[in-house]
Amino acid sequence: RVAYDSIMEEKPDLILLDIQMPRQTGADLFRRLRNQKELRDIPVVVVSGIPSRRLAVSRDVPVLDKPVDEEQLLTLVRELLP
């Protein structure tokens, strides 16, 4: 709930989302974001060390493996942000 509340308050330009989180799963948070009109267009990048993470979110969301390759992340951020 903390992550969701922070996103609602801040309205970030991009969200780096881990699938494994302390109080809720990243997949739950992702679905919740996609159901909110004011949040659904914020680009999301999944960052995870879980092998089956692709099943947890829609296929149109980029997924990066942990440990994250910095250059790959920066390239992706440049592509997703205007």
C-alpha positions, 0 to 999 in steps of 0.5 A, a space after each residue: 500500500 505504501 508504494 501505491 500511495 506514493 505513486 498516487 501522490 507523486 505521479 512519477 514519469 516512470 516506475 521500476 517495479 520489482 515483482 517480489 515486494 514486502 507487503 504486496 506482490 509487484 504483479 498486484 501493484 501493476 494490476 492496480 496501477 493499470 486499473 487507475 485511469 490517472 496511473 495506467 499510462 505511466 511506463 513500467 519496467 519490471 526489474 526482477 530476479 524471479 525466473 517466471 516474472 514474465 507471467 506476472 505482468 502483461 507482455 508489453 512491459 519490459 523486464 530486466 534481470 537482476 543484477 540490472 545492466 546499467 546501460 540496458 536500463 538507461 537505454 530503456 529509460 531513454 526510449 520510454 520517456 519523451 
